[in-house]
Amino acid sequence: MKKSSGIGSLKGIGEKTENLFHRIGIWEIDDLIRYYPRGFEIFEDPVPVSEAEEGKVCTLAGTVFGRISVSAGKRLQVTTLHLKDLTGTIKVIWFRMPFLRNTLAKGGVLILRGRIVRRKDGLVMEHPEIYYPAVKYEEKRNTMQPVYPLTAGLTNNAVIRAVKQALGHIGANDDILPGELAHSHGFLPYAEAVYKMHFPGNRDEFIHARTRFAYEEFLVFILALRRMKESENRAENPFTIEEREEISRFLGKLPYELTGAQKKVWNEIRSDMEGMHVMSRLVQGDVGSGKTVIALLALMLAGLNGYQGALMAPTEVLARQHYDNITEMMEKYGIPLRTELLTGSMTAKQKREARERIASGFSSIIVGTHALIQDKVVYHDLALVVTDEQHRFGVRQREALAGKGHTPHILVMSATPIPRTLAIILYGDLDISVIDELPKNRLPIKNCVVGTDYRGKAYRFIQNQVTSGRQCYVICPMVEESDSLEAENVTDYAQMLSGELGDNITVRYLHGKMKQQEKDEIMDAFGRNEIQVLVSTTVIEVGIDVPNATVIMIENAERFGLAQLHQLRGRVGRGTHQSYCIFMTASKSDETKERLEILSHSNDGFFIAGEDLRLRGPGDLFGIRQSGILDFKIADVFQDASLLQAASEDASRILAEDPELSSPIHSGLRRRIDEKVKEYMPETTI
């Protein structure tokens, strides 16, 4: 059996299970081999009930104390018991599992493993795994069990069984790294590293294996990036673009003056668009630094010279907000450019009419989501595409956007303050501009790091802000041990908070399991102040701009990386009112306190990014969410900065010795690079 064989060829995978694997992107055995866990459950010795710590996953051993009850609620049945040992008693709850009342009433020692949270009546263990009889836990004690991303109907155990079979099909020639290169870095042999990525014996084994694949991911990415850059060959600028007096008048009428950094970046963009070659530029700017107005100036420059500009947003809510803001500004300042909106949720008639106006050239500035690059969209004369860091454009994307026209300028906007040395490597196909100065009218966000005993005061503070007409966010971390409980945790928290804040304050929740339309409707309602407090997971990290939101409280802040916490904080501080960020943590460790105090004392994203880089270490692999920049599956830009640097240097050396990667020792690398190039440069659209 080959690695290219379909996963249906594995034992125990019938048609139904095969289709479930397809839903998570696994078609071949090789896909399964590279489907690494998103985390591990580490089965440690049980702790006494008195030592159960809020925010942590604990294992407790004890007996049932008193009655086991099942609530009769329509929305969510809750099974409740109290677990007792020699040191104390703790409340334990399960959602939608009423049958447990009969199972657990038999007596004897129970071992439960789950997350400890704080509720009104004290510490509670939520939805734990049950080991009954207790001897069942002994089989897993001191082991690391992989936890895989799943889809409804597919269990973690089913993936584990399939992966164990798939690992038996690894061959001697499957290693894509040249032997000398792997040896020079001290990497584990490929087959051993793959096995330990899935089933490590301990933490150190996993870290050793992961180092190899993080490096490999960076190396393939950098080589693919350089391949794309070579293919673009700095195309000649086919557009005749000149400075326009209307833009100077527009800038003169704005109620604020551009910062020095904004002026510098705008001059770089204008020079590119007027220059000899097509622009490929990244604008890096902290949250609130004023990147949007720079993007608008570039779109206006294209439009006023008789061309079209497209602005592609990551969500429909944000696209609609950009469209409304740009339309209002064009009318307010007398700029004769028509703005068009094109998103997936529009009706067929609305889309058709919008496409007709785009094709005729009637619309100069087109705002939308991925709908902008669908085959049916034909541009009259597209000169500029403004996008965000989540979308990467290769040659074919540009061609898809331009239709039969010319290759457009590309402007990429990034709110992730990556240190410049890393940005140059990651965005090697782009020139880099940095807006490192905040507008003078922005009030600095006031920050505080507090323990869970402050929660009551935080709720009163939120209540007072809402009474003053403001709005607030409360962020709950994703439940890594059981993503299926994400919705219950957020809804449960929102219900509790609604009771705390009173009937006059509207509290709603938002999480990643919701349908896009439902998420958009909630964000729209929040933008109109129909919702005063929004309880959400990190789904709002890239979201709507709500200037009236002045407070963000982040629960279990220790479970996020500094860069992501800074991005979340950027949801507030966007208006004229003083804004606040409350970092709530249950951790008592000095290391956690040091990390969070950096955020408490600084609003400078570039400084925070540097500190994040300094503080990251192997211990962060478990429990602290990675940055997620550019959707690396294993590698993390901050945590693995030294590997990124090494991969960049090795890529330069490899290409200097073998520019076409034609040597047999580079055949595996070349194959993987071709896959990556296709990912960024598909045949039609992305």
Residue pairs with C-beta under 8 A, 6 or more apart in sequence:
1 9
1 29
1 169
2 29
2 169
3 28
3 29
3 30
3 33
3 169
3 170
3 171
3 174
4 28
4 29
4 30
5 28
5 29
5 169
6 18
6 27
6 28
6 29
7 13
7 18
7 21
7 26
7 27
7 28
7 29
7 31
7 32
7 162
7 166
8 14
8 15
8 18
9 29
10 29
10 162
10 165
10 166
11 165
12 161
12 162
13 21
13 162
17 154
17 158
20 151
20 153
20 154
21 27
21 32
21 154
21 162
23 151
23 154
24 35
24 149
24 150
24 151
24 154
25 31
26 32
26 35
29 166
29 169
32 162
32 163
32 166
33 163
33 166
33 167
33 169
33 170
33 194
35 148
35 159
35 163
36 197
36 198
36 213
36 633
36 634
37 146
37 147
37 148
37 197
37 198
38 147
38 148
38 149
38 480
39 147
39 480
39 481
39 622
40 144
40 145
40 146
40 147
40 200
40 206
40 622
41 57
41 113
41 144
41 145
41 147
41 481
42 143
42 144
42 203
42 622
43 59
43 113
43 137
43 140
43 141
43 142
43 143
43 144
43 145
44 59
44 141
44 142
45 59
45 141
45 142
46 59
46 60
46 61
46 111
46 137
47 58
47 59
47 60
48 85
48 86
48 87
48 88
49 60
49 62
49 83
49 84
49 85
49 87
49 88
49 89
49 90
50 87
50 88
51 58
51 87
52 58
52 60
52 90
52 116
52 123
52 125
53 116
53 586
53 588
54 116
54 117
54 118
54 123
54 452
54 586
55 115
55 116
55 117
55 452
55 556
55 558
55 559
55 585
55 586
55 587
56 115
56 116
56 586
57 113
57 114
57 115
57 116
57 481
58 113
58 114
58 115
58 116
58 125
59 111
59 112
59 113
59 137
60 83
60 85
60 90
60 111
60 112
60 113
60 125
61 85
61 109
61 110
61 111
61 112
61 134
62 83
62 84
62 85
62 109
62 110
63 83
63 84
63 85
63 107
63 108
63 109
63 110
64 81
64 82
64 83
64 84
64 104
64 105
64 107
64 110
65 81
65 82
65 83
65 84
65 89
66 81
66 82
67 81
68 79
68 80
68 81
68 100
68 101
68 104
68 105
69 79
69 80
69 81
69 101
70 77
70 78
70 79
70 80
70 98
70 101
71 77
71 78
71 79
71 80
76 95
76 96
76 488
76 491
76 492
77 95
77 96
77 97
77 98
78 93
78 94
78 95
79 93
79 94
79 97
79 98
79 100
79 101
80 91
80 92
80 93
81 91
81 92
81 104
82 89
82 90
82 91
82 92
83 89
83 90
83 92
83 110
83 112
83 125
90 116
90 123
90 124
90 125
91 121
91 122
91 123
91 124
91 125
92 112
92 114
92 124
92 125
92 128
93 124
93 125
93 126
93 127
94 100
94 127
94 128
95 127
95 485
95 488
100 130
103 130
103 132
104 110
104 130
104 132
108 132
108 133
108 134
109 133
109 134
110 130
110 131
110 132
110 134
111 130
111 131
111 132
111 134
111 136
111 137
112 125
112 128
112 129
112 130
112 131
113 128
113 129
113 131
113 137
114 125
114 126
114 127
114 128
114 129
114 481
115 125
115 126
115 127
115 128
115 479
115 481
116 123
116 124
116 125
116 126
117 123
117 124
117 126
118 124
118 452
118 455
118 586
119 496
120 496
126 485
126 489
127 482
127 485
127 488
131 137
144 199
144 200
144 201
144 202
144 203
144 206
146 156
146 160
146 163
146 198
146 199
147 156
147 480
147 481
148 156
148 159
148 160
148 163
149 483
150 156
150 159
150 483
150 484
163 198
164 199
167 194
167 195
167 198
170 190
170 191
170 194
173 668
174 190
174 191
174 668
175 182
175 189
175 190
175 668
176 216
176 220
176 668
176 669
176 671
176 672
177 187
177 190
177 212
177 216
177 219
177 668
177 669
178 665
178 666
178 669
179 665
181 650
182 189
182 190
182 212
185 212
185 215
185 646
187 193
187 211
187 212
187 215
188 196
188 208
188 209
188 212
192 209
193 208
193 209
193 212
193 213
194 209
195 209
196 205
196 206
196 208
196 209
197 206
197 209
197 210
197 213
200 206
200 209
203 618
203 621
203 622
206 621
207 618
207 621
210 621
210 634
211 643
213 634
213 635
214 632
214 634
214 635
214 636
214 640
214 643
215 635
215 640
215 643
215 646
215 647
217 632
217 633
217 634
217 635
218 632
218 635
218 640
218 643
218 644
218 647
218 648
219 647
219 650
219 651
219 669
220 669
220 672
220 673
220 676
221 630
221 632
221 676
222 425
222 428
222 647
222 648
222 651
223 651
223 654
223 655
223 661
223 669
223 673
224 673
224 676
224 677
224 680
225 428
225 429
226 428
226 429
226 651
226 655
227 673
227 677
228 394
228 395
228 429
228 677
228 680
228 681
229 428
229 429
231 394
231 395
232 280
232 394
232 395
232 429
234 277
234 278
235 277
235 278
235 407
236 276
236 277
236 278
237 273
237 275
237 276
237 277
237 278
237 279
237 409
238 278
238 406
238 407
239 273
239 302
239 305
239 307
239 383
239 406
239 409
240 305
241 273
241 274
241 301
241 302
241 305
241 307
241 383
242 274
242 305
243 270
243 274
244 300
244 301
244 304
244 305
246 300
246 304
246 335
247 297
247 300
247 301
247 304
249 333
250 297
250 300
250 333
250 335
251 258
251 297
253 333
254 293
256 439
256 440
256 441
258 266
258 290
258 293
259 289
259 290
259 435
259 437
259 438
259 439
259 440
260 437
261 285
261 289
261 434
261 435
261 436
261 437
262 289
262 290
262 293
262 294
262 435
262 437
264 433
265 283
265 285
265 294
265 433
265 434
265 435
266 294
266 297
268 281
268 431
268 433
269 279
269 281
269 283
269 294
269 297
269 298
269 411
269 433
270 297
270 298
270 301
272 279
272 281
272 409
272 431
273 279
273 298
273 301
273 302
273 383
273 384
273 409
278 407
278 408
278 409
278 410
279 384
279 409
279 410
279 411
279 431
280 409
280 410
280 429
280 430
280 431
281 410
281 411
281 412
281 430
281 431
281 432
281 433
282 389
282 412
282 413
282 414
282 423
282 427
282 430
282 431
282 432
282 433
283 291
283 294
283 295
283 411
283 412
283 413
283 414
283 433
283 434
283 435
284 414
284 416
284 417
284 418
284 423
284 432
284 433
284 434
284 435
285 291
285 413
285 414
285 415
285 434
285 435
285 436
286 415
286 417
286 435
286 436
286 438
286 570
286 604
286 605
286 606
287 415
287 566
287 567
287 569
287 570
287 573
287 605
288 438
288 439
288 442
288 570
288 573
288 574
289 435
289 436
289 437
289 438
289 439
290 435
290 438
290 439
291 413
291 415
291 435
292 322
292 325
292 413
294 435
295 311
295 386
295 411
295 413
296 326
296 329
298 309
298 384
298 386
298 409
298 411
299 309
299 311
299 326
299 365
299 384
299 386
300 309
300 335
300 337
300 365
301 384
302 308
302 309
302 364
302 383
302 384
302 409
303 309
303 337
303 364
303 365
304 335
304 337
305 383
306 381
307 364
307 381
307 382
307 383
307 384
308 358
308 361
308 363
308 364
308 365
308 366
308 379
308 380
308 381
308 382
308 383
308 384
309 364
309 365
309 366
309 382
309 383
309 384
309 385
309 386
310 365
310 366
310 367
310 368
310 372
310 379
310 382
310 384
310 385
310 386
310 401
310 408
311 319
311 322
311 326
311 365
311 366
311 367
311 368
311 386
311 387
312 319
312 368
312 369
312 370
312 372
312 373
312 385
312 386
312 387
312 388
312 391
313 319
313 322
313 367
313 368
313 369
313 388
314 369
314 388
314 390
314 391
314 542
315 369
315 520
315 542
315 543
316 343
316 344
316 345
316 369
316 516
316 520
317 519
317 520
317 523
317 524
317 527
317 543
317 544
318 542
318 543
318 544
318 545
319 341
319 343
319 367
319 368
319 369
320 341
320 343
320 524
321 527
321 544
321 545
322 367
323 339
323 340
323 341
323 367
326 339
326 365
326 367
327 339
329 335
330 336
330 337
330 338
330 339
330 365
337 364
337 365
338 357
338 362
338 363
338 364
338 365
339 363
339 364
339 365
339 366
339 367
340 354
340 357
340 358
340 363
340 365
340 366
340 367
341 354
341 366
341 367
341 368
342 351
342 354
342 355
342 358
342 366
342 367
342 368
342 371
342 372
342 377
343 368
343 369
343 371
344 369
344 370
344 371
345 516
345 517
345 520
346 354
346 371
351 371
351 376
354 363
355 376
355 377
355 378
357 363
358 366
358 377
358 378
358 379
358 380
359 378
359 379
359 380
360 380
361 380
361 381
366 372
366 379
370 685
370 686
371 377
372 401
373 397
373 400
373 401
373 685
373 686
374 685
375 400
375 684
375 685
378 403
379 401
379 402
379 403
379 405
381 405
381 406
382 401
382 402
382 403
382 405
382 406
382 408
383 406
383 408
383 409
384 408
384 409
384 410
384 411
385 393
385 398
385 401
385 408
385 409
385 410
385 411
386 411
386 412
386 413
387 393
387 410
387 411
387 412
387 413
388 412
388 413
388 414
388 415
388 542
389 412
389 413
389 414
389 415
389 416
389 629
389 630
390 542
390 631
391 412
391 686
392 630
392 680
393 410
393 412
394 677
394 680
394 681
395 407
395 681
396 681
396 682
396 683
396 684
397 681
397 682
397 685
397 686
398 407
398 408
398 410
399 407
400 684
400 685
401 408
402 408
410 430
412 427
412 430
415 567
415 570
415 605
416 563
416 567
416 609
416 627
416 629
417 563
417 566
417 605
417 606
417 608
417 609
418 426
418 609
418 629
418 637
419 606
419 609
419 610
419 613
419 641
420 432
420 434
421 645
422 637
422 641
422 644
423 432
424 432
425 644
425 645
425 648
426 629
426 630
426 637
426 644
436 606
441 576
442 573
443 573
443 576
443 577
443 578
443 579
444 573
444 603
445 569
445 572
445 573
445 579
445 580
445 581
445 603
446 578
446 579
446 580
446 581
447 569
447 580
447 581
447 582
447 583
447 599
447 600
447 601
447 603
448 580
448 581
448 582
448 583
448 600
449 557
449 583
449 585
449 593
449 596
449 597
449 599
449 600
450 458
450 582
450 583
450 584
450 585
451 584
451 585
451 586
452 584
452 585
452 586
454 582
454 584
455 584
458 553
458 582
458 584
459 497
459 500
459 501
461 551
461 580
461 582
462 472
462 474
462 501
462 533
462 551
462 553
463 501
463 502
463 505
465 471
465 472
465 550
465 551
465 580
466 472
466 501
466 505
466 532
466 533
469 548
470 548
470 549
470 550
470 551
470 577
471 526
471 529
471 531
471 532
471 533
471 534
471 546
471 548
471 549
471 550
471 551
472 532
472 533
472 534
472 549
472 550
472 551
472 552
472 553
473 533
473 534
473 535
473 536
473 540
473 549
473 551
473 552
473 553
473 571
473 572
474 493
474 497
474 533
474 534
474 535
474 536
474 552
474 553
474 555
475 536
475 537
475 538
475 540
475 552
475 553
475 554
475 555
475 568
476 489
476 490
476 493
476 535
476 536
476 537
476 555
476 556
477 537
477 538
477 555
477 556
477 559
477 560
477 625
478 486
478 512
478 537
478 538
478 625
479 485
479 486
479 489
480 559
480 623
486 511
486 512
486 513
486 537
487 511
487 513
487 514
490 509
490 510
490 511
490 535
490 536
490 537
491 509
491 511
493 509
493 535
493 555
494 507
494 508
494 509
494 535
497 507
497 533
497 535
498 505
498 507
501 507
501 533
505 532
505 533
506 530
506 531
506 532
506 533
507 531
507 532
507 533
507 534
507 535
508 522
508 525
508 526
508 531
508 533
508 534
508 535
509 534
509 535
509 536
510 519
510 522
510 523
510 534
510 535
510 536
510 537
510 539
510 540
511 536
511 537
511 539
512 537
512 539
514 522
519 539
522 531
522 534
523 540
523 543
523 544
524 544
525 531
526 534
526 544
526 546
526 549
527 544
527 546
529 548
534 540
538 560
538 564
538 568
538 625
540 568
540 571
541 564
541 567
541 568
541 571
543 571
545 574
546 571
546 574
547 574
547 575
547 576
548 575
548 577
549 571
549 572
549 574
549 575
549 579
550 572
550 573
550 575
550 577
550 578
550 579
550 580
551 572
551 579
551 580
551 581
551 582
552 568
552 569
552 571
552 572
552 579
552 580
552 581
552 582
553 581
553 582
553 584
554 560
554 565
554 568
554 569
554 581
554 582
554 583
554 584
555 584
556 584
556 585
556 586
557 565
557 583
557 584
557 585
557 596
558 585
558 586
558 587
558 592
558 595
558 596
558 623
558 624
559 623
559 624
559 625
560 568
560 624
560 625
561 612
561 616
561 620
561 624
561 625
561 626
561 627
561 638
562 595
562 598
562 599
562 608
562 609
562 611
562 612
562 615
563 605
563 608
563 609
563 612
563 627
563 638
564 625
564 627
564 628
565 583
565 596
565 599
566 599
566 605
566 608
566 609
569 581
569 599
569 603
572 579
572 580
572 581
573 579
573 603
581 599
583 596
583 599
583 600
585 592
585 596
587 593
594 615
595 615
598 608
598 611
598 615
599 608
602 608
609 638
612 627
612 638
613 638
613 641
616 636
616 638
616 639
616 641
617 639
620 639
621 639
626 636
626 639
627 636
627 637
627 638
629 636
629 637
630 637
635 643
635 644
637 644
654 661
654 666
654 669
655 661
658 666
661 667
661 669
661 670
661 673
662 670
680 686
